[in-house]
Amino acid sequence: MLESSLNQIEQLVNDLLQKNAQLTEQNAALGQELAQAKEENETLQLSLMEQEEKNGSTAARLQALVERAHAGVVGA
């Protein structure tokens, strides 16, 4: 009986160690994916800021043109 219990405990410990190794490996892989996702997110945020800056500049130029055109129509 004791031998059987010890064998079961030994098997359970081995199973737990194997599962722990698998989870450790999976955790490391997920950590790498997270780091890549954070880097991509940062890159996309910078790109968005640059695009918003360009759009703001374009909008200001268009507004100035509209105002000039309107002033030309009113002055004519």
C-alpha positions, 0 to 999 in steps of 0.5 A: 500500500505504501509503495503504491502511494509513493509511486502515485506521488512520484508520478504526480510530482513528475507530471507537475514538474513537466507541466511547470516546464511547459508553462514556463516555456509558454510564459517566456513565449508570451513575454516575447510576444508582449514585448513585440506587441508593445514595440509595434504599438509604440511605433504605430502611436508615433506614426499616428502622431506624425500623421495627425501633425501632417493632417493639421498642417494640411488643414491649416493650409486649406483653411488659409486658401478658403479664407483667401478665396472668400476674401477675393469673392467678397472684395470683388 
